[in-house]
Structure formats: structure tokens, C-alpha cells
């Protein structure tokens, strides 16, 4: 795969300062800016989030990394075959997804090599991996810090056209589908980096951020909810598509943000067979059922009429 990483996202929000405070509490590290935006880094991924002022919340842009100029040439040719023109610059290309208006940057960059995190030792039937001490997850005191941006979910009124842009144009791979509703797409070895989801209008559903393990998923969410129970959306649970543990929260602009761990990895494409997932299986394997506000965000009608204001 010439593409190898979802490197960053730019999110437009009507309340940059308030939303920035949320993501700092979420565990992202703020970076200095001079243009009124707010930028944040993860432990392993570098700067991966930028918040900019916008009348309503939306995914403004995403950046994808590729290996070399030959990759850029192939992508430019594939886009041209779809009737989509890409703008060239020295180390990358820029192109707008026609349905949602989201700008995609494809840039040449080195591959991300994450340092290995020692796996938590779990005891089980007939298997004692930890003895004489409490589980590490109950002894941790440091704030949870996401390792990297994992994926973004983009609502689109034309799933087929947006899917075609990512698959046939940019060169993403198909991992799984949700019957009649969307497709999980990857530009790395992670199960998915983009999920295109059927929606009445273009909008950002959520971003997802990798943490070390399920204890960090729980610890991170509980810390975020301690003084703000209204942030809770859905969790704790485990997805079927991707297999990851999850907990979803809501930022002040109305976007969902997810802590996740233990995502499926697809290293050899030929060893993975995409499934079409039906019903609840398309959303989760276990956990509480998703609330209606997860399926249809409460501000969706306001976004459709242009009357959105931050909650």
C-alpha cells in the first residue's frame, strides 16, 4: 500500500477556545499557533488535530501520508479518471471530495513507527500471568494520553460517490461494510481510518484516538465525565468491525470523540475478507445499545437548516 497513515484532521467549530479546552482535557498536547486556530499533538503521531473557526461544526480537511512521488502520480491519474482535478505542490497534492467539500491532502512523509507498549498482564482460568501485585490498570495515576489519531467518520448524502473518491481516487482499501449505510476504509494497516456513513448532509460524526489498552479507555472516559457527565455518549463496549474497545464522548461543538484500543490490523490484504454487517452487528459486539443521539446526533436538524449553534 502506497498510502500508510491518516496523519491529521482539521475540524471547523464555532467555539474554538471552548472546544480546545475539551481536547486538552481529553489528553492531547496543545501547540502554539498564531492564526486563531488551536493545534494539538498525540504522544506518537505529532500534530494531528487543528481546530479552526467555522459557522458550524464540520470536517474541513484531512491529511494522508504516502511514500513517494510515484504514489502521488498514480493518485493524480486515478482522480483525473474520475473527473476530479488535484492541485500539485512540491511534496504532495490537494483535492476536494466533491460531495462533502472536505479537502484531502496527500503528502510524502516517513512511515510512523510507534514504540512498543508492554502489554498488560491478565490472569485467567488456568493462566496466572500476574502474581503478588495488583493489576497495573488500577495503580495508574497519570492522565490518559492518546497515542495517535486512528480514524474519522464522515457523514455524506452520497455514500457511493464519497466511497469511490477514497477507494478509486486516493487508493484506500475496503475493510468492511455496514449494509446500505457505509463503508470502513483504510489507508494503513489499521482496520479503518475513514468510515463514510450515509447522512442527509455532510458532517463530521466523530474522530477516534488510540490509547494503550481498555483500562486507558475507561480511565480516560471517567476522568472526562467526572465534572461533565453531559459529555457521555456511548460506552464502554467493543465493536465488531475493527474489534476495538470504545467509549464515545461529545465535545462542546457537538462532535463525538472516541477513546479506543485493540484495533484489528490488516498487514496482508489477501488474508482479509471484507464482510457486509447487518443490524446491530454493524455497530457493536457487546456493551450498552447505542443511544439514538449516536445514530442521529441531536444537532443534525439544525445543521441541515444552517441554524446550528454550539450546545
N, C-alpha and C positions, 0 to 999 in steps of 0.2 A: 504494500500500500504506500503510495507516494505521500498521501496525507498522513499525519501522525499525531495531531493534537488539536483539541479545542483550546485555544490559548487564552482568550479573554472575551468579555462581553461589555457592551456599552448599553446602559439602561437609562431611558428618559423618565424623569419623575417630576411632579410639580412641587416637591418639597425636598430639595437636595440636602439641606442641613439636617433635617429630622431623619431622613432615610439613611444618611451617612452615619448618624449616631447608632442606628439599629445595626448596621453591618459591622461597625466597630465592636459592639457588644456581641455580635454573632461570632466574633473571633478573627475577623480579617484585620490586617495591619494597614492603617492609613498611610498614604504617601502625600507629599506636598504637591500642590497644584497652584497655578497662577491664573486660571481662566474661569473660576467659579464652579468648576466641576469638583468631584470628590473621587479619589482613586484609592484602591485597596489591593493588597498583596496577600497571597497564601504562603504557607511555610515552604512548599516545594515549587510552586508554579510561577512565582514572581507576581508582577502586577496583572491581575486577572479581572478586575471589576472597575468600571468607571461609571459614575452617576452624573448625568447632565440634566439641565433644566429643560422641561417639556411641559406642554399644557396638560397632558395626561400620560399615564404610565405606558411604556412601550419598549420593545426591544429595538434599539436604534441600530446596533451593529454587533457583529461577532467576528473574531479573528481566528483563522485556522492556519496551522503551520504545515508546510510542505518541505521536501528535501532539497530540491534544486530547480534551476531554470527550465530544465526539460519538463518537470512536473507542471510548471506554470504554463508552458507552451501547450501541453496536452489539455489542460483545463480550459485555456482560452479557446482552443479549437472546438472542444465539446460544447462550450457555451455558445459559440458562434453558430454551430449546427442547430442549436435551439432558438436561434434568432436573438440571442442576448449578447450585448457588447460589454466586454470587460475593459476597464481603464488600466493602462500599464504604468508602473513606476519601477525604479531600479531593483528593488528586492521583493516585488510582489505585484498583485493585481487587486483591483477593487471592482465589485459588481453588486448591483441591487437585485434582490429577489423580487420578481415582478408583482407577485400577489400581495405580499405583506409590506413591501417597501423597506425591509431590513437590508442593510448593506453588509456584504460579506467581504472581508479582506483575506486574501490568501498570501501568506508571507513565507519566504525561505528562512528557516531557523533550525538550530540543532535540536535533536530529539531530547525530550525530557527524560532524565534518568533519576527516578526517585530513590532516596536511600531506604534500605530495608528497615522496616519497623518490626521489632521482635513480637512474634505472635503471643497473645495472652494464653497462659496455660489453663486449661479447663479440666476439671475432674469429671468422670463419668462412670457408668456401670463397668466394673472390671478394669478401669483405667484411672490411675492416680497420677496425674501429671504435676500436681501441686500439693505439697505436704508441709505442715509446720508453719504455715503462714496464711494470712487472709488473701483473698483474690485481689490482684493488683487494681482491678476496677473500683473497688471500694476504698482503696487507700489514696487514690489520686486527688490532689487538691488544686493543681494548676488549671487555669481556664482552658477550655477546649479551643484548639486552633485548627481550622481546616487545612488539609494538605494541598488540595488543588481543586479547581473547578472541574466538575465531572460532566455535566450536561445542562442543556437548556431546552425548555419545552415551548414551542411556538404555535399559537393558535392561528389557523388560516381558513378562510372560506373556500379555498380550492386546494384540498389535500393533495390531489393528484398532480397539480401543476407545481406546488411547492416541493413535493417529494421528488418530482422529476428534476427540478433545479439542483437539489442536493445530490441525487443519485447520478443522473446522466450528465449534469453540468459540472459539478465540483468533484465528483468521484467518490462520494460516500458509499458505504456498503449497507445493505439491508440486514438487520438482525432479527426482527420480529414485526408482526403487525397486530394491531387491535382491529378486529373485524369492523369494516365500514367507518372507522373512526380515526385511524392514524397509523404511523409507521415509526419504528425505532431505528435510527440510522447511526452509523459510527464512522469516525474519521481517525480512529486509534484502535488499540486492542481492547478498550472498554466496550462492554455490550452496546451502549449507546452514548452518543454525545449530543445528538439532536433528536427530539421527538416532535414530529409535525402532527398536529392534532386538529381535527375538524372543529371549526368555530364559526359563529356568524360574522365575525370581524377579525382582522389581525390583532393579536395582543400577546403579551408575554404571560404565560401561565406560571412557570417557576424556573429558578436556577437551582442546581444541586451541587453540594460541596462535600468532598471526601474527608472523612475523619478516620482515626486508626481502627476502631472496632465498635461493636454495638454498645459497649459501655460509654464510649465518647458520644455516640448518637444520643443516648439517654441523658448523660450528664450535660451535654450542650443544650438540649431542649429544655431540661428542667431549670437550668440557670437562666435561660431567656424568659421562661414563664414565671419565675419567682415573683417578680414585681409587675408582670404584664401578662396575666392569664389570657387576655384577649388576643394574644399573638398565636395561640394554639389553633391549628387547622386539622391535622390528622397524624396519628401515630400513637404508640410505637407499632410498627408492623414490618412485614417482609414482602417485597414484591415477587411476582412470578417472573415477569420479564426483567431480566437483569439479576434477579435473585437477591438484590441488596436489601439490607435493613434500612428503614426510613423513619423520619419524623419531619413533618412539614409545619412551618411557621409562616406568619404573614408580616411583611414589612409595612411601614406607615403609609406607603403609596398604594398598597393593595396587592403587591407581588408576593407570591409564595417563595420561600427559600427552604431547601431540604438539606438536612444532615444525612449522609449515607455512609455505609461501609459494606464491605464484602460484595463488590460488584463482579458479575461474571466477566471473564476476559476471553477474547477470541483471538488467539495467536495464529492459528491456521484456518483460513477461511473455509477450506474444503471439509473441515471437521465439524462445521456448524451448519445446522439445518434450520432456517427460519420457520417459525410457527405463526399461524393466524389464531390469535387468542380471542375467545368468546366470553362475553359477560364479565362477571367479577374476576375471573382468572386473568383478564387483561389488566387488572389493576393491582390485585394483591393475592398473596398466598395465604397469609394469616394476619390477624390484627383486627382492630375495630373496622366496621364498614366505613367507606369514605363518606363524609358529610356532603349534603347537597351543594354546599358552597365550594367544595373542591371540584366537583364536576362542572358546576356553573358558578363562577365567582360572583359575589353579591354585587359588585360594581359593573358587571358586564352590560346591563341595560344602559347604565349611564355612559359607559364607553361607546356604546352603539349610537347614542344620541348626541355625543360630544359634550355631555353635561357632567363629565366626571370631575370630582374633586377628591382630594386625599381623604381617607376615612379618619 
